[in-house]
Amino acid sequence: QAEEELKAAWSQQAGQLREMEHRERLLRSDVQRAGEQLECFKTQVMQVCSPSAAGSTGKPVTEQQVIEKVRQISDENQQSHEREKSLQKELSSRLAKEREVSANIEVFKSSLQKLQ
């Protein structure tokens, strides 16, 4: 009876071991697939950010390269927004001056007509 119990326990543990091995293979497969997807994503990001740099060396794109490129684009975007604000201010100022000059011209025309 003890031998039967040991065989049953052994069989149960062997089944658990096979199940664990199966899960490990699935996890390894998932990790490999995720790694491949990450590499593909990094390459796509670099192609969008810098088409000439992506894949030109034949080496895989590193996460640091992607981070630096995204940071660079973010900085450029911020500078562009600041420049846009500055140009909007300048445009508003010039429009205000133009309206003032137009108003002065109208006053001048009106004065001229009165003199004639």
NORZI-V546852 format. One record per backbone hydrogen bond with DSSP energy under -1.0 kcal/mol. NH is the residue of the N-H (numbers start at 0). CO is the residue of the C=O. If there is no record, write none. Layout:
nh = <NH,NH>
co = <CO,CO>
This chain:
nh = <4,5,6,7,8,9,10,11,12,13,14,15,16,17,18,19,20,21,22,23,24,25,26,27,28,29,30,31,32,33,34,35,36,37,38,39,40,41,42,43,44,45,46,47,48,49,52,53,55,65,66,67,68,69,70,71,72,73,74,75,76,77,78,79,80,81,82,83,84,85,86,87,88,89,90,91,92,93,94,95,96,97,98,99,100,101,102,103,104,105,106,107,108,109,110,111,112,113,114,115>
co = <0,1,2,3,4,5,6,7,8,9,10,11,12,13,14,15,16,17,18,19,20,21,22,23,24,25,26,27,28,29,30,31,32,33,34,35,36,37,38,39,40,41,42,43,44,45,49,49,52,61,62,63,64,65,66,67,68,69,70,71,72,73,74,75,76,77,78,79,80,81,82,83,84,85,86,87,88,89,90,91,92,93,94,95,96,97,98,99,100,101,102,103,104,105,106,107,108,109,110,111>
